[in-house]
Amino acid sequence: MNDRRLLRLCCFALALAVIFAGSTAYYANHSTQYRRYIDSQYERVLSQLLNSVDQLEASLEKTRYLSAGALRQTMAADIWMESQLASAALSALPLGDQRPEQLETYLSQLGDYAYYLLRNNAYGKDTAGEWQALCALYGNAQQVRKELDTMKQLLDTGSLAWETLHAPASSDGGLNAQFLRVNDEFPEYPSLIYDGPYSDHVLQRTARALEGQATLTTEQAQVRAAKLLKMPAEQLRIDYQTDGQLPCYGFSGGTVSAAISRQGGFLLSFTDTRAIGEATLTAQQAVEKAQRFLSALDLPEMRASYHMEYEAILTINFHSFENGVLSYPDLIKVGIALDDGSVVRFDASGYAMNHHTRNTPQLSIDANTARQTLPTDLVVEHERLCYIPTTGYHEVLCWEFQCNSPEGRQILQYVNCETGQTENILLLTEGSNGTLTR
């Protein structure tokens, strides 16, 4: 009996060993297949990056020999497209926290600048100097292409393994380290100042509404915050202090938190996280309460544009209105709790960054002339003068036409008051919770 039990135990142990060995081999095989699949995806992404940079190098070299003409638009479009593909490929590589920031900035800025030139050429506003600035970016693309070629050769010959893509960037000889070396040795190129979100001037912007105002100490800002929030100063505590384009002090007390600009003591943001009860106010009543709140802040006339309701809070967009002109860049968002009409959300950073004294120029294009540029099947319901922001944080004076299409679609079309050209088009969507633009 004991021998029989021993035999059974031995057979059972042997079966377990076979099963374990088989499962280990099975999962090891699948793990190997999965690793090969991942490596093939990374190889495809790197090939896309190399191909796009190669195309960028060729296109940028061609720009140096291209005279003014329609072909410049085609070349700028090619550069814009390839830079987008290169940026997407680079971002798809898992390079960890230490990203090659200079390389990423170059690709983003190159594409954005090419798009800027493409748009300007379409409007006949491009200049020889701006085109030469694009030509000057050729050397950087050439350098990056050479480095990527070397990297690809090392991978193809086995001198560099895909597994090192996951190694720390500090590891010598790893793929991450290779990308950081390309980044660290990236050649400098002239600053690009243009009307686009990646322009070098964007990082140099300061708050225009706060220029010339005195800088407050922490204690002065605390007193200012308490006055604006209508609560005792001792109930507020300092949470943080920031630098950058919009330096501020952060305070909190109870359910309330607020940011006060260090320069001028301007209320930049405010949040009250209290529980909000059932809505009892209409949207119009909430807009009126928000208007009264802004009036108490010693601001110029602010007019509401669109609003959106979410979780019993109505958030209204306000813009400054001076000399008969609405300024969309001067944006303040006010959130009103629909249970009692109190302010629970506030964001005036857009106003702080953009508001300034505007001297509206003599109009080259009047409303009647601007209206004639619209499609004939649009019915104009309303028109007004306004400043609209550009992608590079500049602004353009336009005629705003609110129109209805034959299909019943509401459209906002903006016609430049100087050139008579359409600067932008927005689609309005009215929903149960408010108005969306896109």
C-alpha positions in Angstrom: 0.0 0.0 0.0 2.8 2.3 0.9 4.6 1.5 -2.4 1.4 2.2 -4.3 1.0 5.6 -2.6 4.6 6.4 -3.3 4.2 5.4 -7.0 1.2 7.7 -7.2 3.1 10.6 -5.6 5.9 10.1 -8.0 3.6 10.0 -11.0 1.8 13.1 -9.8 5.1 15.0 -9.2 6.3 13.9 -12.7 3.0 15.2 -14.3 3.3 18.5 -12.5 6.9 18.8 -13.7 5.8 18.1 -17.3 2.9 20.6 -17.0 5.2 23.2 -15.4 7.9 22.8 -18.1 5.3 22.9 -20.9 3.6 26.0 -19.5 7.0 27.7 -19.0 8.0 26.9 -22.6 4.5 28.1 -23.8 4.6 31.4 -22.0 8.3 31.9 -22.9 7.4 31.4 -26.5 4.5 33.8 -26.3 6.7 36.3 -24.4 9.3 36.1 -27.1 6.6 36.6 -29.8 5.2 39.6 -28.0 8.7 41.1 -27.6 9.3 40.6 -31.3 6.0 42.3 -32.1 6.7 45.3 -29.9 10.2 45.6 -31.4 8.7 45.5 -34.9 6.3 48.3 -33.9 9.2 50.4 -32.6 11.2 49.7 -35.7 8.3 50.8 -37.8 7.9 54.1 -35.8 11.7 54.8 -36.0 11.6 54.1 -39.8 8.7 56.6 -40.1 10.7 59.2 -38.1 13.7 58.7 -40.3 11.7 58.8 -43.5 9.9 62.0 -42.5 13.2 63.7 -41.4 14.8 62.6 -44.7 11.9 64.2 -46.6 12.2 67.4 -44.4 15.9 67.6 -45.2 15.2 67.3 -48.9 12.3 69.8 -48.9 14.3 72.4 -46.9 17.2 72.1 -49.2 14.9 72.7 -52.1 13.5 75.9 -50.5 17.0 77.4 -50.8 16.8 77.3 -54.6 13.1 78.1 -55.0 12.1 81.6 -56.3 8.7 83.2 -55.4 5.7 81.5 -56.9 3.0 79.0 -56.3 5.4 76.1 -55.8 6.4 77.7 -52.4 2.9 76.8 -51.2 3.4 73.2 -52.2 6.8 73.1 -50.5 5.5 74.6 -47.3 2.6 72.2 -47.3 5.0 69.2 -47.7 7.2 70.5 -44.8 4.1 71.0 -42.6 2.9 67.4 -43.3 6.2 65.7 -42.8 7.0 67.6 -39.6 3.6 66.4 -38.2 4.4 62.8 -39.1 7.9 63.1 -37.6 6.5 64.6 -34.3 3.9 61.9 -34.0 6.6 59.2 -34.6 9.0 60.7 -32.0 6.2 61.0 -29.4 5.3 57.3 -30.0 8.7 56.1 -28.8 8.8 55.3 -25.1 11.7 57.5 -24.2 10.8 58.0 -20.6 10.8 61.2 -18.6 14.0 62.6 -20.2 12.5 63.5 -23.6 14.6 65.1 -26.3 12.9 68.4 -25.8 15.0 70.4 -28.3 14.4 68.0 -31.1 10.6 67.9 -30.3 10.5 71.7 -30.2 12.3 71.9 -33.5 9.9 69.6 -35.3 6.8 71.3 -33.8 8.1 74.8 -34.6 9.2 73.8 -38.1 5.8 72.5 -39.0 4.0 75.4 -37.4 6.2 77.9 -39.2 5.7 76.2 -42.5 1.9 76.3 -42.0 2.2 80.0 -41.2 4.0 80.6 -44.4 1.5 78.5 -46.3 -1.3 80.7 -45.0 0.5 83.9 -45.7 1.4 82.9 -49.2 -2.3 82.1 -49.9 -3.2 85.6 -48.7 -0.2 87.1 -50.6 1.4 88.3 -47.4 4.6 86.3 -47.3 8.0 88.1 -47.4 11.4 87.1 -48.6 12.8 87.4 -45.1 10.3 85.0 -43.7 11.1 82.5 -46.5 14.8 82.8 -45.8 14.2 82.0 -42.1 12.6 78.7 -43.3 15.6 78.0 -45.5 17.9 78.5 -42.5 16.4 75.4 -40.8 17.9 73.1 -43.4 21.1 72.4 -41.5 19.3 71.2 -38.4 17.3 68.7 -40.4 20.5 67.5 -42.1 22.2 66.9 -38.7 19.2 65.0 -37.3 18.9 62.8 -40.4 22.6 61.9 -40.1 22.2 61.0 -36.4 19.1 58.9 -37.1 20.8 57.1 -39.9 23.7 56.1 -37.6 21.2 55.0 -35.0 19.3 52.8 -37.5 22.6 51.3 -38.8 23.6 50.3 -35.2 20.2 48.7 -34.7 20.4 46.8 -38.1 23.8 45.4 -37.3 22.9 44.4 -33.8 25.3 46.9 -32.2 22.3 48.5 -30.5 19.3 46.5 -29.2 15.7 47.6 -29.1 15.6 46.4 -25.5 17.8 49.4 -24.5 14.8 51.6 -25.4 13.5 50.8 -22.0 16.8 51.3 -20.2 17.4 54.5 -18.2 18.7 57.4 -20.3 21.8 57.4 -18.1 22.8 54.0 -19.4 25.7 54.3 -21.7 25.1 53.2 -25.3 21.4 52.7 -24.8 18.8 53.9 -27.4 17.5 56.4 -24.9 21.0 57.8 -24.4 21.4 58.0 -28.2 18.4 60.2 -28.5 19.5 62.4 -25.6 22.9 62.8 -27.3 21.2 64.0 -30.5 19.2 66.4 -28.4 22.2 67.7 -26.4 24.2 68.2 -29.6 21.3 69.8 -31.5 22.6 72.8 -33.5 21.2 76.2 -32.5 19.0 78.1 -35.0 17.7 81.6 -35.2 14.6 82.6 -33.1 11.4 82.3 -35.1 9.0 85.2 -34.4 5.7 84.8 -36.2 2.0 84.5 -35.6 1.8 80.9 -34.3 1.6 79.0 -31.0 5.2 77.8 -31.2 6.7 81.2 -32.0 9.5 82.1 -29.6 7.7 85.3 -28.6 4.9 83.3 -27.0 7.2 82.2 -24.1 8.2 85.8 -23.6 4.7 87.1 -23.1 3.8 89.0 -19.9 0.5 90.0 -18.5 -0.4 93.2 -20.4 -3.2 94.2 -18.0 -0.8 94.3 -15.0 2.1 96.2 -16.7 3.4 99.1 -14.5 1.6 98.0 -11.3 3.4 97.5 -8.0 4.4 94.1 -6.7 2.7 92.9 -3.6 4.2 91.2 -0.6 2.6 88.0 0.7 0.9 89.9 3.5 -0.5 92.5 1.1 -1.8 89.9 -1.3 -3.5 88.1 1.6 -5.3 91.2 2.6 -6.3 91.8 -1.0 -7.5 88.2 -1.4 -9.6 88.5 1.8 -11.2 91.7 0.6 -12.1 90.2 -2.8 -13.4 87.0 -1.2 -15.2 88.9 1.6 -13.7 86.8 4.4 -11.3 87.5 7.3 -7.6 87.5 6.3 -6.8 85.2 9.2 -9.0 82.5 7.6 -6.7 82.4 4.6 -3.4 80.5 4.4 -0.7 80.9 1.8 -0.3 77.6 -0.2 2.1 78.5 -3.0 3.9 81.2 -4.9 4.6 80.9 -8.6 6.9 82.7 -11.1 6.6 82.5 -14.9 4.5 84.6 -17.2 1.8 85.3 -14.6 3.4 85.2 -11.1 0.9 84.8 -8.3 0.2 83.8 -4.7 -2.2 80.9 -3.9 -4.4 81.1 -0.9 -7.0 78.8 0.6 -9.4 78.7 3.5 -12.3 76.2 4.1 -13.8 75.2 0.8 -12.3 78.3 -1.0 -9.1 78.7 -2.9 -7.8 81.7 -4.9 -4.9 82.9 -6.9 -3.8 86.6 -6.6 -1.3 88.1 -9.0 1.9 89.3 -7.4 1.8 92.3 -9.6 -1.2 94.5 -8.9 -3.1 92.1 -6.6 -5.5 91.0 -9.4 -7.9 88.1 -8.8 -6.7 85.5 -11.3 -8.8 82.5 -10.2 -11.2 81.4 -7.6 -12.8 78.1 -6.7 -15.4 77.1 -4.0 -15.8 73.4 -3.7 -18.8 73.5 -1.5 -21.7 71.0 -2.1 -24.2 72.6 -4.5 -27.9 71.9 -4.0 -30.8 71.7 -6.5 -30.9 74.4 -9.2 -33.4 77.1 -8.6 -32.1 79.9 -10.8 -32.6 80.4 -14.6 -29.6 81.0 -16.9 -30.5 84.6 -17.3 -30.7 85.2 -13.5 -27.2 83.6 -13.2 -25.8 85.8 -15.9 -27.1 88.9 -14.1 -25.5 87.8 -10.8 -22.2 87.2 -12.6 -22.4 90.6 -14.2 -22.9 92.2 -10.8 -19.9 90.3 -9.4 -17.7 91.6 -12.2 -18.9 95.2 -11.8 -17.6 95.1 -8.2 -14.1 94.2 -9.4 -13.5 97.6 -11.0 -13.2 96.3 -14.5 -14.3 97.9 -17.8 -17.6 97.0 -19.2 -17.8 93.2 -19.6 -20.4 91.5 -21.9 -21.5 87.9 -21.8 -21.2 85.8 -24.9 -21.8 82.0 -24.3 -22.6 79.9 -21.3 -22.6 76.2 -20.4 -24.3 74.4 -17.5 -22.7 71.4 -15.8 -23.6 69.9 -12.4 -25.8 72.9 -11.4 -23.0 75.4 -12.2 -23.5 77.9 -15.1 -20.2 79.0 -16.5 -20.4 82.2 -18.5 -17.8 83.7 -20.8 -17.4 87.5 -20.5 -15.3 89.8 -22.7 -14.4 93.5 -22.4 -16.5 95.9 -24.4 -15.0 99.4 -25.0 -15.7 102.0 -27.6 -18.3 99.8 -29.3 -15.9 96.9 -29.9 -16.0 93.5 -28.2 -12.5 92.1 -27.3 -12.6 88.3 -27.3 -9.0 87.9 -26.0 -10.1 89.6 -22.8 -11.8 86.5 -21.5 -13.1 86.0 -18.0 -15.1 82.9 -17.0 -17.5 83.1 -14.1 -19.2 80.0 -12.7 -22.5 80.7 -10.8 -24.0 78.1 -8.5 -27.7 77.7 -9.6 -28.9 76.9 -6.0 -28.2 80.4 -4.5 -26.5 82.4 -7.2 -23.1 82.6 -5.5 -19.8 82.6 -7.5 -18.1 79.2 -7.2 -15.7 79.4 -10.2 -13.7 82.3 -11.6 -10.9 82.5 -14.2 -9.5 85.8 -15.4 -6.0 84.7 -16.6 -7.0 85.4 -20.2 -8.0 89.0 -19.3 -4.8 89.5 -17.3 -2.6 88.4 -20.2 -4.4 90.3 -23.0 -6.2 93.3 -21.8 -4.8 96.7 -22.8 -5.8 100.1 -24.1 -6.8 99.6 -27.8 -6.9 102.4 -30.2 -9.4 101.2 -32.9 -8.0 102.3 -36.3 -9.9 103.9 -39.1 -11.9 101.1 -40.8 -10.8 100.2 -44.3 -13.7 97.8 -44.7 -17.2 98.9 -43.5 -19.9 96.5 -42.6 -21.7 96.6 -46.0 -18.4 95.9 -47.8 -17.6 93.0 -45.4 -21.0 91.6 -45.8 -20.6 91.3 -49.5 -17.7 88.8 -49.0 -20.1 86.3 -47.4 -21.7 83.4 -49.3 -25.0 84.6 -50.8 -27.0 81.7 -49.2 -26.1 82.9 -45.6 -28.7 85.1 -43.9 -27.0 87.6 -41.5 -28.9 87.9 -38.2 -26.4 90.1 -36.3 -23.1 91.9 -36.9 -20.6 93.8 -34.7 -17.0 94.9 -34.4 -14.7 92.7 -32.4 -11.1 91.8 -31.8 -10.4 88.0 -32.2 -7.2 86.2 -31.1 -4.8 84.6 -33.5 -2.9 81.4 -32.9 0.2 83.4 -32.0 -1.6 85.4 -29.4 -1.9 88.5 -31.5 -5.3 89.9 -32.3 -7.2 91.1 -35.4 -10.0 93.6 -35.7 -12.9 92.0 -37.6 -16.5 92.3 -38.5 -18.4 89.4 -36.8 -21.4 88.2 -38.7 -23.8 85.8 -37.0 -25.5 83.9 -39.8 -28.0 81.1 -40.6 -27.3 78.6 -43.3 -30.0 77.2 -45.6 -29.8 74.0 -43.4 -30.5 76.0 -40.3 -26.9 75.9 -39.0 -25.8 78.9 -37.0 -22.4 80.3 -38.2 -20.1 83.0 -37.0 -17.9 84.4 -39.8 -15.1 86.9 -39.1 -14.0 89.3 -41.9 -10.8 91.3 -41.4 -11.5 95.1 -41.3 -8.3 95.9 -43.0 -8.1 93.3 -45.8 -11.7 92.2 -46.3 -10.6 88.5 -46.1 -12.3 85.9 -43.9 -10.1 85.3 -40.8 -12.1 82.6 -39.1 -15.4 80.7 -39.1 -17.0 79.1 -36.1 -20.0 76.7 -36.0 -22.5 77.3 -33.1 -24.3 74.4 -31.6 -27.2 75.1 -29.2 -27.8 72.4 -26.6 -29.9 71.9 -23.5 -26.8 72.8 -21.4 -25.7 75.9 -23.4 -23.8 76.9 -26.5 -20.7 75.3 -28.0 -18.5 76.7 -30.7 -16.1 74.8 -32.9 
